[in-house]
Amino acid sequence: MGKKWDKKRSKPIKIPSDPECKIHREQHILPTITNLQSSDQETKSTAVTSILKLILDTKSRKLLLREKLVTLICEKFLTDSNLNNKADGWGILKSLAQEDDAGFCVHLFRQGMLSAIETEINSLSQTNENPDPAAAPQKEICWSIILSITGILALLSNSRREIAEAIAQHSIFTQFLFTNICSQTPDESHEEVKYQALTCLMYLTKDNSALSQKIFEKDAWFQALTAVKDSDKPLALLASGILHNIFTSFDLSRSLMLPEGANDASLIPVLVRFMEQSTNVPTIRCQFSNPDKVSQLALQITGSIASRVQQTTDRELKPSKKRPCPIDEDVELEGTDLSEESDIDEIHADMKMIIEDTSSTDHKSTSTPERILESLARVAVPKVLQVILSAGRDVTPTTKYALSTLNQIALAISTTDIFSNNVMELQKSWVVTAQNIWTDLISPALQSDTTDVVYASKVVDLALSLLHSARKPIQIKNGDEQKFIKLCEASSDRMLSHITKGHNSEKEDDELLDLGVKCIGVLGSLASKPASIELNSEVVSYLIKHLNLPRPELRAETVETLHQIFEIYADNTYCDDGASFWSAGVFDALDKMQGEFKHITKAIDPRKFPTLRQRARQAQLKLSPFLKAKLKGRASKPNIQS
């Protein structure tokens, strides 16, 4: 729980050096602080109103904190026997936490705020349990204090992971939150308490399997969340977020422990309702009372549901989705893990057991992951796409959230090849859906020539996911490949410009997830079988430019280019007739760069950039065997012309 409120030795308050701040302090801040300590209740109440207004102004708020307002509130207001003063104190603390940054919440936590909240909760319980009718006015003031406390707990939970874990470890807080959620009082202020309590629980249950399973095991709590989720109130969105966190805490292999229908698929129809920005917005003032925030939260939870399905099968997909590089069987490849095949077999066996266990009572029924995928593809995707298209040419934060959600769903759909035959219809329908998304969204976005790098990156992410998830080639519009090439060139120029200015990145992800690297991935997918020889030649000609002049500054692009060429020409029956691989100079470019690429790989610090170094090392190890295999294949086919 931590220490009680820390009463540190008083230090002199420094007077601001800025003349304007000095005048503002003397005219507004100091008189208000003085009145706040007045013994006259009316003067004190007026000061509280002034304080709440001043907190909304950043400069005034900083000056108030400088005058040790928090210490004054905690020592004089929170311990006051007068409930009105106590309620004012908690209201001021909540307002400060709401308007200031997360660092303020961290400060409150370190000074022992949780102990102060625990003491107040125990005091509130005694007041609310008083059956005397004369205590009714006091109970109403208690609701004001409860509202402030739940708001502070929610803000603390969202400020830092360690604080959320500290709150979750103590049952008094969880019990307090659920007591308010289960309250049947219809008053609007009480609804706001429920909203804050649900918000807090959504933060607390995220990545906290212990608390999530504790809630699930307490039937009254789990049923209360389910009832809120099934209601038509705005609270249903937050309840869905909590339930998703609970479902995530259970492995898919343990899904039989959950009641029938208690899975993420049941949340998707609810989430879709809240993707409409004009409806289902709470009238109360809170973090998610903004229409955009409501839509973004619904999209974020939907994307998280898709990611959960995708992540459970990610290990299976990595080996199964890649075509083998054509390597001469007589050539030994350094660093090959011979145990990989047996590991893959074990993984598939495990997944088979999961699916069979889930559907053991009915062989014709679908497993939990399949039901979730079906709901994502048929219910969520049309609405998410509508959110993006309804924005027209405007690129809003909600548009970016929706793009991310579509991308996560497409990645999840790409895992359907490990499931049963029940998803065959889903795979067929997704081919049509993926094509429609490309036609209605990807191509127009490419034509817009946007300068928003974040938006462009999300569009490229989605394009790559669509190409991987569709079981048939996507028909691109004429010129789409050139737009990806231009995006890649712009990304390369921007990176070189940053390096020239001394802004070299120290983060691995800045290189591996750079827009240019992603564009090369899309181009490689477009040029792979069964692309036309014309499209293949156009893309490969561009990729070869990266290899003819490999630059250490663009090492991630070089690494990705090599991997894509291995993918494109992995099939010896494709484009090996002289029209592409040999006549385009692919072999010569690869052969010429072997020495230079070895130096590039060696220069990548494996401690700072482990993943990039690993991918570069993989490409280096494949390069020589790849070229030998191609020479051997050419010798066996005399008709191939260079």
Number of C-alpha atoms within 10 A of each C-alpha: 13 12 13 14 18 14 10 8 6 8 7 7 9 8 13 14 8 8 9 9 16 14 12 15 20 12 11 15 21 15 12 23 20 12 19 25 16 14 9 10 14 11 15 20 17 13 20 21 14 17 23 17 13 19 22 15 11 12 13 19 21 14 21 22 14 14 19 14 18 17 17 15 21 20 14 16 21 21 16 15 10 10 18 17 20 23 22 23 25 25 22 21 21 21 19 24 23 21 14 16 12 15 13 18 26 19 12 18 20 16 19 16 24 24 16 16 19 17 14 18 18 12 12 17 12 9 15 16 10 13 9 9 8 9 13 14 9 15 18 14 16 22 18 20 24 26 25 23 24 26 28 27 29 24 25 30 26 19 20 14 14 13 20 23 18 15 20 21 15 13 11 13 19 18 12 17 22 20 14 22 21 16 12 10 10 8 8 11 15 20 20 20 25 22 28 30 26 28 28 26 27 23 24 28 26 20 15 17 16 13 23 26 17 13 21 17 11 10 11 13 18 19 14 15 24 18 13 20 24 17 13 12 12 21 23 25 30 27 26 27 29 28 26 26 27 26 22 22 19 17 11 21 16 12 19 14 10 12 8 8 11 17 23 29 22 18 26 20 13 19 25 20 19 22 26 19 17 11 13 20 20 18 11 15 10 14 15 21 15 16 17 18 17 27 28 23 20 27 29 19 23 29 23 20 28 26 19 20 25 23 14 16 19 16 13 20 18 10 13 12 12 10 13 13 20 20 20 17 9 8 12 10 14 9 9 10 8 8 8 11 11 9 12 17 11 13 15 16 11 13 18 15 14 20 20 17 16 21 16 13 9 10 11 10 13 20 22 23 25 21 19 21 26 19 18 25 22 14 15 25 21 15 17 22 19 14 21 21 14 10 12 9 12 10 13 13 13 22 24 20 23 28 26 21 29 31 24 24 28 29 24 28 27 24 21 23 17 16 18 14 13 15 19 13 10 17 22 13 14 22 18 14 18 23 20 15 18 22 16 13 18 21 20 14 18 20 11 10 12 14 10 9 14 12 20 20 20 22 23 26 23 27 24 23 22 29 21 20 21 21 15 16 18 19 12 14 12 9 12 16 21 15 18 23 20 15 25 21 15 16 18 19 14 13 21 16 13 13 13 10 9 9 11 14 12 10 10 16 12 13 20 20 13 19 26 29 23 23 27 27 21 24 27 25 23 24 24 24 19 14 18 13 16 12 15 23 19 17 22 24 16 15 23 22 13 18 24 15 12 18 15 16 15 18 22 23 28 26 26 24 25 24 22 22 21 20 20 25 23 20 16 15 9 16 21 20 17 15 16 21 23 18 16 17 17 20 17 16 16 20 14 13 15 15 11 14 24 15 11 23 22 12 12 18 11 13 8 12 16 13 14 22 22 14 17 25 20 18 22 20 16 19 22 17 20 22 19 15 20 22 14 13 16 19 11 10 12 8 10 15 12 15
